[in-house]
Amino acid sequence: MGSMSWPLESDAHAHFQMDLSCMLDGELDEAAAARAMLHIEECGKCRHFFDDIRLQVRAHRDALDPDRLFARVSMLTGADLREEAEHIDLVHRLATVFYQLGKAYVLSAIDPDFRTRVFEDAVKIDDVQTKGRGFVDGVVMAGNGRAGGVDWAEARHMLNGRLAKIESPLEKGRRLLEEAVQADPNHEESALYLAFLHSHEGRTLKAADEYRRIFDSALSEENRGHAAMQLGRLYAGEGDYRRALVCFRWISISGLSRVDERFFGAHFNAGKCYTMLGQKDRALIAFRALLDEHPSRISEVARLFAGATKLQQAIESIPGFLEELVQRCPELFQAPGSSQSDAELP
């Protein structure tokens, strides 16, 4: 990347934009990188500059290292490409059926009223199970009973009698998610929910390892965002607010929170971490940025504040914080609020 150059502004922002370019090249020390990251949270001009060069860098890296971009294509060797591609598609569709059912069972077991906020509603189990069996039967009847290295007869057993013998909805969910990953190891959503299960059951180290692995390897930027959000929540739950901030700030700095409204909570979580660290000014910047970037979410943000008891206590413990929050973010105190979880999953 050293041969790539970027146009710089000629005004006072130029030195920050140079730092941002160096940061993407891995040539900026930690202190300067921290200053640059903080600056783009406050400066729209430099933030847009960073978004542009980040996209160009990603395209450049893909061109230099196509292995990641064409991970699935690399599997198409020694056989008819069309047939192999069809098999890959069939396996992915099967994994998605397992994932959808597994997710539905997990959510119904952990939170029957679905109070946990998710990015996509869980499916109706009976409908998907019936359609899944029909899909699998169609594959077998077409003579593709071993397509993609999957035993499709065994897959039908899982969707039929074997699943019915498992009494616990949570265990059903776990088995289905494991089947999804076994069928398609690259099924990122299934891996995310398995990590979520580890976290729910108190295996936080295993969950954190899985979230980090997903963040490092996921092809989907959205799934990287999910992993970062959940990893940040794990760190925050353990009181490690500095490490949590790294996760939440990645979501906002990467641009995800601006291009995908569903990630709006990253600013809220970052503001909460700054508050818990006693950094009032940075917390206020994060909360104001949240309201500015997502004005349609003001009622939801107010509910998040209303349900965050520790955050309220921390704000009240810092002299002048509450008064400045009222002054800088008056919308929060005008919108109706009620308790709501800030958990976010795909």
PyMOL commands that set and color helices and strands:
alter all, ss='L'
color gray80, all
select helices_A, chain A and resi 14-24+30-42+44-64+66-69+73-75+81-110+125-141+147-149+152-159+161-164+169-183+188-200+204-217+221-237+241-253+256-259+261-263+265-276+280-293+295-307+309-317+321-328+330-333
alter helices_A, ss='H'
color red, helices_A
deselect
rebuild
show_as cartoon
